[in-house]
Amino acid sequence: MKSLLVALTFAVASLSGCNAVVAPPGPGTGPGPGPGPGSNPGPGHADPGCVGDHCLCTLDDECIHDCTAGGEACEVQCHPDAPCDVGCAPGEHCHVECSQTSSCEVDCGSSPECHVTCPAIGCTVKNCVGAACDVTCGTASLPSHHGSTATCP
């Protein structure tokens, strides 16, 4: 049954063009088939909340999404209390909401407009350049900048 779910998930992800994946879950301890602890999909599964480069990570697991070049702006909202890792397509708009995540890593790809709302700590935004680099830490703090990298302590 799990292999059928895996095949179906990959088929849906390839049709929708979504590149988000969730990290492998811990060992499942739920009773029998169906929902229960440990029932999240395994590694390499597309998050069902993603349609192209617009992604609302819905699975209670690490959100990993790499936006594709030549399409729409990269718009990603990460799941609260889970790690977030987003790669924006070079030269395209990049908007990431990860203020409630446990940690956040974003590569803006030298975007002409990179807006990232980070958690107060544990956030790194790379390749964020120019006046359109807008990064906040928590509710109102500003990150430290070192070259094109912004970091929330």
C-alpha positions as CSV (number, residue, x, y, z in Angstrom):
1,M,0.0,0.0,0.0
2,K,2.8,2.4,0.9
3,S,4.5,1.8,-2.5
4,L,1.2,2.6,-4.3
5,L,1.0,5.9,-2.3
6,V,4.6,6.7,-3.2
7,A,3.9,6.1,-6.9
8,L,0.8,8.2,-6.8
9,T,2.5,11.0,-5.0
10,F,5.3,11.2,-7.5
11,A,2.8,11.1,-10.4
12,V,0.8,14.0,-9.0
13,A,4.0,16.0,-8.3
14,S,5.4,15.5,-11.8
15,L,2.1,16.6,-13.3
16,S,1.8,19.7,-11.1
17,G,5.5,20.7,-11.6
18,C,6.0,21.0,-7.9
19,N,9.6,20.7,-6.6
20,A,8.9,20.7,-2.9
21,V,9.9,17.7,-0.9
22,V,9.7,16.8,2.7
23,A,12.5,15.2,4.7
24,P,12.2,11.6,5.8
25,P,10.0,11.1,8.7
26,G,11.1,9.2,11.8
27,P,10.1,5.6,12.3
28,G,6.3,5.3,12.4
29,T,4.7,3.8,15.4
30,G,1.1,4.3,14.4
31,P,-1.3,1.4,14.7
32,G,-1.9,-0.4,11.4
33,P,-2.6,1.3,8.1
34,G,-4.1,4.7,7.8
35,P,-3.4,8.0,9.7
36,G,-1.4,7.8,12.9
37,P,2.1,8.9,14.1
38,G,4.7,8.3,11.5
39,S,2.2,8.3,8.6
40,N,3.7,11.2,6.7
41,P,5.1,10.3,3.3
42,G,8.8,9.4,3.1
43,P,11.8,11.1,1.5
44,G,11.4,12.8,-1.9
45,H,7.6,13.2,-1.7
46,A,6.0,16.4,-3.1
47,D,4.2,18.5,-0.6
48,P,0.5,18.6,-1.7
49,G,0.4,22.3,-0.9
50,C,2.6,23.2,-3.8
51,V,1.4,24.2,-7.3
52,G,4.4,25.1,-9.4
53,D,6.4,27.8,-7.6
54,H,3.6,28.8,-5.3
55,C,3.9,26.6,-2.2
56,L,2.2,26.4,1.1
57,C,4.0,23.6,2.9
58,T,1.2,21.6,4.6
59,L,3.1,18.6,5.9
60,D,4.3,18.7,9.4
61,D,7.9,18.0,8.3
62,E,10.9,19.9,6.8
63,C,9.8,22.0,3.7
64,I,12.3,21.9,0.9
65,H,11.4,23.7,-2.3
66,D,13.5,24.8,-5.3
67,C,11.7,27.2,-7.6
68,T,12.1,26.7,-11.3
69,A,13.5,29.4,-13.7
70,G,11.3,30.9,-16.4
71,G,8.0,30.8,-14.6
72,E,6.1,32.6,-11.9
73,A,7.5,34.3,-8.8
74,C,8.7,32.0,-6.1
75,E,6.1,32.3,-3.3
76,V,6.7,29.8,-0.4
77,Q,5.1,29.6,3.1
78,C,6.8,27.1,5.3
79,H,5.1,25.0,8.0
80,P,5.4,26.3,11.6
81,D,7.8,24.5,14.0
82,A,9.5,22.7,11.1
83,P,12.8,23.5,9.2
84,C,12.5,25.3,5.9
85,D,14.9,25.3,2.9
86,V,14.0,27.3,-0.2
87,G,16.0,28.0,-3.4
88,C,14.7,30.7,-5.6
89,A,15.3,30.8,-9.3
90,P,18.1,33.2,-10.3
91,G,16.9,36.6,-11.3
92,E,13.2,36.0,-10.4
93,H,11.1,37.4,-7.5
94,C,11.5,35.5,-4.2
95,H,9.1,35.7,-1.3
96,V,9.5,33.3,1.6
97,E,7.5,33.3,4.9
98,C,9.3,31.2,7.5
99,S,8.9,33.4,10.6
100,Q,7.3,30.5,12.7
101,T,9.7,27.8,11.5
102,S,12.4,26.1,13.7
103,S,15.0,27.2,11.2
104,C,15.1,28.7,7.7
105,E,17.6,28.7,4.9
106,V,16.9,30.7,1.7
107,D,18.9,31.2,-1.4
108,C,17.5,34.3,-3.2
109,G,19.5,33.6,-6.4
110,S,20.4,37.3,-6.7
111,S,16.7,38.0,-7.1
112,P,15.6,41.5,-8.1
113,E,13.1,41.3,-5.2
114,C,13.8,39.1,-2.2
115,H,11.5,39.4,0.8
116,V,12.0,36.9,3.6
117,T,10.4,36.9,7.0
118,C,12.6,34.8,9.3
119,P,12.3,33.4,12.8
120,A,14.0,35.5,15.4
121,I,17.0,33.1,15.4
122,G,18.3,30.3,13.1
123,C,17.8,32.0,9.6
124,T,20.3,32.5,6.8
125,V,19.4,34.2,3.5
126,K,22.1,34.0,0.8
127,N,22.5,35.9,-2.5
128,C,20.2,38.7,-1.3
129,V,21.4,41.8,-3.1
130,G,20.5,45.4,-3.5
131,A,17.8,47.6,-2.1
132,A,15.2,44.9,-2.8
133,C,16.7,42.6,-0.2
134,D,14.2,42.8,2.6
135,V,14.8,40.4,5.5
136,T,13.3,40.6,9.0
137,C,14.0,38.5,12.0
138,G,11.1,37.7,14.2
139,T,8.5,40.4,14.6
140,A,10.7,43.5,14.0
141,S,14.5,42.8,14.3
142,L,16.9,43.2,11.4
143,P,19.5,40.7,10.4
144,S,23.3,41.1,10.3
145,H,24.6,41.4,6.7
146,H,27.9,40.0,5.5
147,G,28.2,40.6,1.7
148,S,25.1,39.2,0.1
149,T,24.2,37.0,3.2
150,A,21.7,38.1,5.8
151,T,21.7,36.2,9.1
152,C,19.3,36.2,12.1
153,P,21.3,35.1,15.1
